[in-house]
Amino acid sequence: MKPETEHFLVLSALGSDRAGIIDELARAASDTRCNIADSRMVVMGLEFAIIMMVSGTWDAIAKLESQLPAVGRRLGLDILSRRTEQRPAQKESIPYSVHVIALDNPGIVHEIANFFASQGINIEAMETSTYAAPHTGSQMFALSMTVNIPGRVHIASLRENFMLFCDDRNLDAIIEPYKA
């Protein structure tokens, strides 16, 4: 598909988990001649959640948009959608991976997000989870995220400041170049 004729739609869906949801959503995209360009899906508790970006011609995207309310009713999903554009390449920035493990405490995500936001560093993707530590059963927290570090930022200083920030909060952390 030529870039000038390519249009994009982001949709998110939430509902009770059951087998076949992804198949039905993928079928709706395929039947309307849309391509799934990017997606993330997870089951949390008993709930299914997905965010997906589809691409297609203007009329293909419009057709999918018009079918989403019926697809949502059929699958028992709350679906939201919004037109978007493809994100331009992040010139002048370097992607880095950040991984943090610690005893679970309220506020960890906020503090980490604030550390990067205060330095003008955008968080591109993030996943968090909690789990019971082996042997002790203590509630643990794990975070993995991708950040885009602007070229103007001195990476060695950022890494040192982030590690000091984590040490002050008893967070075990790694920040390293992103590996696809």
Disulfide bonds with the S-S distance in Angstrom:
none
